[in-house]
Amino acid sequence: MDHEDRPFIAITMGDPAGVGPEIVAKSLSNHATHAICRPIVVGNKTIMRRAAGESAAKTPIRSFDITSLDDYEHGINVYDPWQSDLSDMSIGEIGKVAGEAAAQSVIEATRLAMEGIVEAIVTAPINKAAINAAGYHYAGHTELLGHLTKSPGARMLLVAPGLRVIHNSTHVSLQEAIRRVTPSNVLHAIRLMDDSLQLLATEKRRIAVCGLNPHAGEGGLFGKEDQSMISPAIREALDEGIDVSGPEPADTVFHRARNGDFDGVVAMYHDQGHVAVKVAGFFDGINVSVGLPIIRTSVDHGTAFDIAGQNIARADSMSLAIETAAAMAQNKRGTTFPREI
């Protein structure tokens, strides 16, 4: 890829008390990462220096002025508009200050993407309790990003080896998840999956929709929602020309997808999709937010406070998230999608 053609990508440091800064430093010490994009870390320079030292990252840390993109150089470029001294922050603990720093990084990276300064953002993990303690009352990244970009229909797409899964709902109770299984919500998720597969440059876009009940309701014996709520959405999507089938029994559909029958699966709730994805690729799965006007990818794991600061966190998921964001940014250039991603 031509040097000047590589997309600028904002990478948030995540919770500074967790493994986020470490996996960011490790990923950005890999020459292959810089070959596909120009990453800019949005976060605290002091924390990133410490993380780079602890992880023995040999790539130099340098301050970066976001108003002077032409000054980009190879290295770990850190954009730190806050200049806070977090050198005494404890590692591996939930804290209000850490939550504030993590949330600020996401908010600033989102601004850069919304203003077109960067073409995508990649987020390191945040801690929900920490950001809530800091006054940011969101269930996670997806909800925060949906608010920042005024995109209430944002959804979570998980990508693992041989498997792509979008969720009709995520961080809500099981009772609430069932209430959200409506024709309009399911149709929205199907459309987003179709657009996502296009943006991921998938050769085919064959989508399976999970049933809600065991065996997809077994013809109504185990519940009526599959017939009354999910099937109408599938019929409407078929009328729109989307290659979709279902409702499919959730106990077999993920196996079939990994065997090549489907390119994407629409899950009805958090655990239905997450369990399958994490079995398929616990260390190399990633999270993609869809239904936003910006591209956002992320690791598919948490802050891992129990191993933070020990230089044992694996950066596989972070590296894959950066690689995917770079590819999506390239694929989106000059392309108009029927619905915003």
C-alpha positions as CSV (number, residue, x, y, z in Angstrom):
1,M,0.0,0.0,0.0
2,D,1.3,3.5,-0.9
3,H,2.6,5.3,2.1
4,E,0.2,8.3,1.7
5,D,-2.8,6.0,0.9
6,R,-2.8,4.4,4.4
7,P,-5.8,5.6,6.4
8,F,-5.4,7.5,9.6
9,I,-6.9,5.5,12.4
10,A,-7.6,6.8,16.0
11,I,-6.9,4.1,18.6
12,T,-8.1,4.8,22.1
13,M,-5.9,3.6,25.0
14,G,-8.8,2.1,27.0
15,D,-9.0,2.1,30.7
16,P,-5.5,3.1,31.9
17,A,-5.6,0.7,34.8
18,G,-6.3,-2.3,32.5
19,V,-4.5,-4.1,29.7
20,G,-5.6,-1.6,27.0
21,P,-2.4,0.6,26.9
22,E,-0.2,-2.6,26.9
23,I,-2.0,-4.2,24.0
24,V,-2.0,-1.0,22.1
25,A,1.7,-0.6,22.6
26,K,2.4,-4.1,21.5
27,S,0.3,-3.9,18.4
28,L,1.9,-0.6,17.4
29,S,5.3,-2.1,17.8
30,N,4.5,-4.4,15.0
31,H,5.7,-3.2,11.6
32,A,2.8,-4.9,9.8
33,T,0.4,-2.6,11.6
34,H,2.1,0.5,10.2
35,A,2.1,-1.0,6.7
36,I,-1.7,-0.9,6.5
37,C,-2.6,2.3,8.4
38,R,-1.3,5.4,10.2
39,P,-2.4,4.8,13.8
40,I,-2.8,7.7,16.3
41,V,-3.2,6.8,19.9
42,V,-5.8,9.0,21.6
43,G,-5.0,9.0,25.3
44,N,-2.6,9.8,28.1
45,K,1.1,10.1,27.0
46,T,2.3,9.2,30.5
47,I,0.3,6.0,30.6
48,M,1.4,5.0,27.1
49,R,5.1,5.6,28.0
50,R,4.6,3.3,31.0
51,A,2.8,0.7,29.0
52,A,5.5,0.7,26.3
53,G,8.2,0.3,28.9
54,E,6.4,-2.5,30.7
55,S,5.8,-4.4,27.4
56,A,9.4,-3.8,26.2
57,A,8.0,-2.1,23.1
58,K,10.9,-0.8,21.1
59,T,8.9,1.6,19.1
60,P,9.4,5.2,20.2
61,I,6.6,7.2,21.9
62,R,6.1,10.6,20.5
63,S,3.6,13.4,21.0
64,F,1.4,14.1,18.0
65,D,-0.4,17.3,17.0
66,I,-3.7,16.3,15.4
67,T,-3.8,19.5,13.5
68,S,-0.6,18.6,11.6
69,L,-1.2,15.3,10.0
70,D,1.7,15.9,7.6
71,D,4.0,15.6,10.6
72,Y,3.1,11.9,11.1
73,E,6.2,9.7,11.6
74,H,6.6,6.0,12.3
75,G,6.3,5.2,16.0
76,I,3.6,5.3,18.7
77,N,2.1,8.7,18.0
78,V,0.1,9.8,21.0
79,Y,-2.5,12.6,20.8
80,D,-3.0,13.8,24.3
81,P,-5.0,17.1,24.5
82,W,-5.5,16.7,28.3
83,Q,-1.9,16.4,29.5
84,S,-3.0,14.9,32.8
85,D,-0.4,13.4,35.1
86,L,-1.6,9.8,35.7
87,S,1.8,8.5,36.6
88,D,0.7,7.5,40.1
89,M,-2.5,5.7,38.9
90,S,-2.8,2.2,40.4
91,I,-3.0,-0.7,38.0
92,G,-5.7,-3.3,38.1
93,E,-8.2,-1.3,40.1
94,I,-11.6,0.2,39.2
95,G,-11.3,4.0,39.6
96,K,-13.2,7.2,38.8
97,V,-10.1,8.9,37.4
98,A,-9.4,5.9,35.1
99,G,-13.0,5.9,33.9
100,E,-12.8,9.6,33.1
101,A,-9.6,9.2,31.1
102,A,-11.0,6.2,29.2
103,A,-14.3,7.9,28.4
104,Q,-12.5,11.1,27.3
105,S,-10.4,9.1,24.8
106,V,-13.5,7.6,23.2
107,I,-15.3,10.9,23.0
108,E,-12.3,12.6,21.4
109,A,-11.6,9.8,19.0
110,T,-15.3,9.8,17.9
111,R,-15.0,13.6,17.3
112,L,-12.0,13.0,15.0
113,A,-13.9,10.4,13.0
114,M,-17.1,12.5,12.8
115,E,-15.1,15.4,11.5
116,G,-13.3,13.3,9.0
117,I,-9.8,13.7,10.5
118,V,-9.5,10.0,10.8
119,E,-11.2,7.3,8.8
120,A,-11.9,4.9,11.6
121,I,-11.5,4.3,15.3
122,V,-10.3,1.3,17.2
123,T,-11.1,1.1,20.9
124,A,-9.2,-0.7,23.7
125,P,-11.3,-2.1,26.5
126,I,-13.0,0.1,29.0
127,N,-14.5,-0.8,32.4
128,K,-18.2,-0.1,32.7
129,A,-18.1,0.4,36.5
130,A,-15.3,2.9,36.1
131,I,-16.9,5.0,33.4
132,N,-20.2,5.0,35.3
133,A,-18.3,6.2,38.4
134,A,-17.0,9.0,36.3
135,G,-20.5,10.1,35.4
136,Y,-20.8,8.4,32.0
137,H,-23.8,6.2,32.4
138,Y,-23.6,3.8,29.5
139,A,-23.7,0.0,29.3
140,G,-20.6,0.0,27.1
141,H,-18.9,1.4,24.0
142,T,-21.8,0.7,21.7
143,E,-24.2,2.7,23.7
144,L,-21.8,5.6,24.2
145,L,-20.9,5.7,20.5
146,G,-24.6,5.6,19.6
147,H,-25.2,8.6,21.8
148,L,-22.2,10.5,20.5
149,T,-23.1,10.0,16.9
150,K,-26.9,10.3,17.4
151,S,-27.3,6.7,16.2
152,P,-29.9,4.9,18.5
153,G,-30.0,2.0,16.1
154,A,-26.3,1.0,16.6
155,R,-25.7,-2.7,17.0
156,M,-22.7,-5.0,17.9
157,L,-21.2,-7.2,15.3
158,L,-18.7,-9.8,16.5
159,V,-16.1,-11.3,14.1
160,A,-14.2,-14.5,14.8
161,P,-12.5,-17.1,12.5
162,G,-15.2,-18.3,10.2
163,L,-18.0,-16.5,12.0
164,R,-19.7,-13.1,11.9
165,V,-22.6,-12.4,14.3
166,I,-24.7,-9.4,14.8
167,H,-27.0,-9.0,17.8
168,N,-30.6,-7.8,18.0
169,S,-29.8,-6.7,21.6
170,T,-26.8,-6.9,23.9
171,H,-26.5,-5.5,27.4
172,V,-30.0,-5.9,28.6
173,S,-31.8,-8.4,30.8
174,L,-33.1,-11.6,29.1
175,Q,-36.7,-10.4,29.7
176,E,-35.9,-7.1,28.0
177,A,-34.1,-8.9,25.2
178,I,-37.3,-10.9,24.5
179,R,-39.3,-7.7,24.4
180,R,-36.9,-6.3,21.8
181,V,-37.6,-9.2,19.4
182,T,-39.9,-7.2,17.1
183,P,-40.2,-7.3,13.3
184,S,-38.8,-3.8,13.0
185,N,-35.8,-4.5,15.3
186,V,-35.0,-7.8,13.6
187,L,-35.3,-6.3,10.1
188,H,-32.9,-3.5,11.2
189,A,-30.3,-6.1,12.4
190,I,-30.6,-8.0,9.1
191,R,-30.1,-4.9,7.0
192,L,-27.1,-3.9,9.1
193,M,-25.6,-7.4,8.7
194,D,-26.0,-7.1,4.9
195,D,-24.3,-3.7,4.8
196,S,-21.6,-4.9,7.2
197,L,-20.7,-7.9,5.0
198,Q,-20.5,-5.5,2.0
199,L,-18.2,-3.2,3.9
200,L,-16.1,-6.2,5.0
201,A,-15.8,-7.1,1.3
202,T,-17.4,-10.5,1.8
203,E,-17.7,-12.4,-1.5
204,K,-21.3,-13.5,-0.7
205,R,-23.8,-12.1,1.8
206,R,-25.8,-15.1,2.9
207,I,-27.4,-14.3,6.2
208,A,-29.1,-16.7,8.7
209,V,-31.4,-15.4,11.4
210,C,-31.5,-17.3,14.8
211,G,-34.7,-18.3,16.3
212,L,-35.5,-17.0,19.8
213,N,-36.8,-20.2,21.3
214,P,-35.4,-23.7,21.3
215,H,-35.5,-25.3,17.8
216,A,-36.8,-21.9,16.5
217,G,-40.0,-22.6,18.3
218,E,-40.6,-26.0,16.8
219,G,-43.6,-24.7,14.7
220,G,-45.1,-22.9,17.7
221,L,-44.7,-25.7,20.3
222,F,-42.0,-23.9,22.2
223,G,-43.1,-20.3,21.7
224,K,-44.8,-18.1,19.1
225,E,-42.2,-15.3,18.8
226,D,-40.3,-17.0,16.0
227,Q,-43.4,-17.1,13.8
228,S,-45.0,-13.8,14.9
229,M,-41.9,-11.6,15.3
230,I,-38.9,-13.0,13.4
231,S,-40.5,-14.5,10.3
232,P,-42.2,-11.2,9.1
233,A,-38.8,-9.5,9.3
234,I,-37.2,-12.2,7.2
235,R,-40.0,-12.0,4.6
236,E,-39.6,-8.2,4.3
237,A,-35.8,-8.5,4.0
238,L,-36.2,-11.1,1.2
239,D,-38.6,-8.7,-0.6
240,E,-35.7,-6.1,-0.4
241,G,-33.4,-8.5,-2.2
242,I,-31.4,-9.6,0.9
243,D,-30.2,-13.2,0.9
244,V,-31.5,-14.3,4.2
245,S,-33.0,-17.4,5.8
246,G,-34.6,-18.5,9.0
247,P,-35.5,-18.5,11.7
248,E,-32.8,-21.1,12.2
249,P,-32.3,-23.2,15.4
250,A,-29.5,-21.5,17.3
251,D,-28.0,-24.9,18.4
252,T,-27.0,-25.7,14.8
253,V,-26.8,-22.4,12.9
254,F,-23.3,-21.3,14.1
255,H,-21.8,-24.7,13.2
256,R,-23.4,-24.4,9.7
257,A,-22.0,-20.8,9.4
258,R,-18.5,-21.9,10.2
259,N,-18.8,-24.7,7.7
260,G,-19.6,-22.2,5.0
261,D,-23.4,-22.3,4.7
262,F,-23.8,-18.7,5.9
263,D,-21.7,-15.6,5.8
264,G,-23.3,-13.9,8.8
265,V,-25.7,-14.8,11.6
266,V,-28.2,-12.5,13.3
267,A,-28.5,-13.5,17.0
268,M,-31.4,-12.5,19.1
269,Y,-29.6,-11.6,22.4
270,H,-26.2,-11.3,24.0
271,D,-25.3,-14.7,25.1
272,Q,-26.8,-16.5,22.1
273,G,-24.2,-14.8,19.9
274,H,-21.3,-14.2,22.3
275,V,-20.9,-17.8,23.4
276,A,-20.6,-19.0,19.9
277,V,-18.1,-16.4,18.9
278,K,-15.9,-16.8,22.0
279,V,-15.8,-20.5,21.5
280,A,-14.8,-20.0,17.8
281,G,-12.1,-17.5,18.6
282,F,-11.6,-16.4,22.2
283,F,-8.2,-14.6,21.6
284,D,-8.7,-13.5,18.0
285,G,-12.3,-12.3,17.9
286,I,-13.1,-8.6,17.4
287,N,-16.1,-6.3,17.9
288,V,-17.4,-4.0,15.2
289,S,-20.1,-1.3,15.9
290,V,-22.6,-1.1,13.0
291,G,-25.4,1.4,12.4
292,L,-23.0,4.3,13.0
293,P,-21.9,7.0,10.6
294,I,-18.3,6.1,11.4
295,I,-16.2,2.9,11.4
296,R,-15.4,1.5,14.8
297,T,-13.8,-1.8,15.7
298,S,-12.6,-3.1,19.0
299,V,-11.1,-6.0,20.9
300,D,-13.5,-8.7,22.1
301,H,-12.3,-8.8,25.6
302,G,-12.3,-6.7,28.8
303,T,-9.8,-4.8,30.8
304,A,-8.4,-7.9,32.5
305,F,-7.4,-6.1,35.7
306,D,-6.0,-9.4,37.1
307,I,-3.2,-9.4,34.6
308,A,-2.7,-5.7,33.9
309,G,0.9,-4.4,34.2
310,Q,2.4,-7.9,34.0
311,N,3.3,-7.9,30.3
312,I,1.4,-11.1,29.6
313,A,-1.7,-9.7,27.9
314,R,-2.1,-10.9,24.3
315,A,-2.5,-8.3,21.6
316,D,-3.9,-10.7,18.9
317,S,-7.4,-9.2,19.1
318,M,-6.2,-5.6,19.1
319,S,-4.0,-6.2,16.0
320,L,-6.9,-7.9,14.2
321,A,-9.2,-5.0,15.1
322,I,-6.7,-2.5,13.6
323,E,-6.3,-4.6,10.5
324,T,-10.1,-4.9,10.1
325,A,-10.6,-1.1,10.6
326,A,-8.0,-0.4,8.0
327,A,-9.6,-2.7,5.5
328,M,-13.1,-1.3,6.2
329,A,-11.8,2.3,5.7
330,Q,-10.3,1.3,2.4
331,N,-13.5,-0.4,1.3
332,K,-15.7,2.5,2.3
333,R,-13.8,5.1,0.2
334,G,-15.9,6.3,-2.7
335,T,-18.7,3.9,-1.9
336,T,-22.3,4.8,-1.1
337,F,-24.1,2.2,0.9
338,P,-27.9,1.9,1.0
339,R,-27.9,2.4,4.8
340,E,-25.3,4.1,7.0
341,I,-22.7,1.9,8.6
